[in-house]
Amino acid sequence: MSLAVQSTDQESARQRRFVSEVFHSLSQPLTALHCSLELSLAGDQTVEEFRASVAAAMQNAERLRQRLLLCRELSEADDPGDILLPVPLHRVLQQLREEMLPLAESAGCELELTCAPMHVRGSETRLTHGLFYLLEFLFRIVQENTSLRVRAQQVNEEEVEITIAVPGLQPEALAGEELRSQCEIEIAQRTFRAVGGDLKVRTAATVPSVWVVRLPLAG
């Protein structure tokens, strides 16, 4: 079996596992919602117990709504969108930086950006979504009092590379958020791949991880 076939088989297996995890995760709040509603209909409840059942049902309904929204974004991530016009990457990254400042402040860290004017191929809306989900994930797991350093540069005549250096992680922040994190990364990766790019993670000597986004230059 060739390496290309092996790689395709591994990706297919990964996709099947991911879909299975998504459905399993969706079933949890749905089952909990059903149980909470059943309890709220019980005839021998006190007013306090009824209110608690309804409150639990509302919480589970919100969990389900949030997960369904992620699934909707995931279903649209493979669509490259309107790619007729070149996307000004420097402007997209600058706007994202400004919009994510409150999130950075709540995470106790900074977002440093270095990007010369350049244009890439893709849909501005879709690429903005993909980068937003990636940064949102990283802000959730980055340690306090650190900085996410985003640097975009042309690496050859065809590609732009966006590197996001993450100096410190707190994996415990992922507890109970595995599906959300997987979906955010999957949305970002599919979005970039849809226009001929990709998303990879590599380690470096000076930082625990570097997230690398590759995007095609606009012709």
C-alpha angles and dihedrals in degrees: 000000000000123000090246092056091045090051091050092049091049091050091049091050090048091051092050091051091048094051090048091052091049093053091045091051092048091051092058099066090036092056091044090050091052092050093048092051091048090053092049089057094053109120098216098058126122119231090257092051091048092051091048091052092050091047090051090049091052092050092050091046090054091049089052092047092052092049092048090052089055090049090052091052089047092053090054097044095088091059108094091203124205106345099168095105124057114248117232098227094189090057093046092051093046092051091047090051091053093045093048097049092098089051090048091050092049089050090050095237142097135244114222118193133194117175132143118211109284139144129225135191118258144063114308091215095048095044091048090053092049094050091044093055092047094050092044089055093048094048089054094057103032118108120251121262093029135105135236104222112206117190125175121191140155109256099183141345092288110033145055121206122208112194121193111193114204110196098189137010134200104203090183086075087072093064107126091000100083096118093045091051093046091049093048092052092043092051091051095047095047091047092054094042091052090069096040099272133105147206123233137167123220134174124236135195095244102039134034094242145359120203112210124201117191119198131175117249116243110257 
